[in-house]
Each structure stands twice: as structure tokens, then as C-alpha cells.
């Protein structure tokens, strides 16, 4: 697959909800850049959300920030790969780390908020990382 197509697909993964959280308060879509309320369609950016917690960030919210950081680094790595650097293994590893970091979010949402979390984008990001990692040449 063309490098720029892979980069485009990776960018599109950023717009697939990583988690769909369904609870008593309604449905929330968790993206690497923020939270989207399913009822009012209001977007709360991740930086605003973490800033509103004023230092007392729960572990599951930290895992979202770590995953978003790994995903952003994977985007940078994939872009560098399109410019000629050999970064497939790095990009794949960062995507797998981004997906694995969301396990804390899955457990935290279910345990603390008593909601059901469906890992839609997390599975796609992890799968993309494995595919990129396996296709990388040694």
C-alpha cells in the first residue's frame, strides 16, 4: 500500500470513536482528541477535560491521555516514513501501545462509572499497529 494512503488511513482512525460508553447518563463517544456527548453532540476537548480535573486526574483519564499521545507520535512517525525515514516498526509499536493503554480506560469506565464501554476504535488501532509491525522489514 502506498505510504500516503497508509498515512491517510491512520489519520481517519483518529476520527473513529475509540470507545462508545453507554451508561445511565446516555452515550458518550471517546475520541483521542476528546469526548462527544451523544445527546447534545457537544465536544469536550481532551485538554479541556484534563484541565477541568485540576490535578486530580483519575487513572482511566490518564490512560486516555497516554493513548492519545502515543497515537499522535504514531502519526508523526508515519508522516516521517512518507518523507523517506524507515519508521514502520516504530509506528506499529506506537499504535499497539496506544491501544493497550486504553485497557485502563475500559476497566475504569466499567468499574467507576458503572457503564458499558465498547472498544470500537481501540481494536482498529491495535489491529492497524499489528499489521504495520508485521509488514515492516527487518
Secondary structure by P-SEA (a helix, b strand, c coil): ccaaaaaaaaaaaaacccccccccccbbbbcccccccccccccccaaaaaaaacccccaaaaaaaaaaaaaaaaaaaaaaaaaccccaaaaaaaaaaaaaaaaaaaaaaaccccbbbbaaaaaaaaaaaaaaaaaccc
